[in-house]
Amino acid sequence: MHDDELLTVTEVMARLRLGRSTVYDLIRTRRLSSVTIGRCRRIPASALGDFIAEQMERAA
């Protein structure tokens, strides 16, 4: 996974094994950073990595 790669919401759903509404809720509450290009929402791979690292820290 490249740090500059932009992921779709569907790709993030698959990687986190979460539903669409949960992923959009994470975006809405700014726990998961994203960008909008036109009408498309994209999540930088680095933002997904940061989110996962944060969750791992909380669990420790």
Phi, psi and omega in degrees: 000122180276143182297333182265005180289138176254126183257149174279165176300321179298319178295320178294320177304315182292318183291323180268350185055050178237163178279164181303314183295325178293317179296315178295327177294319177298322178291313182299322181273006176064023174278339177231117182287148178207167175232153176248127177240108188065238177257006185261135177263130179230144181245120176298139180302325179294325178293322177294318177299318178297318180298314180296317179299319179297319179294323179293321178296317180297325183284340183282000000 
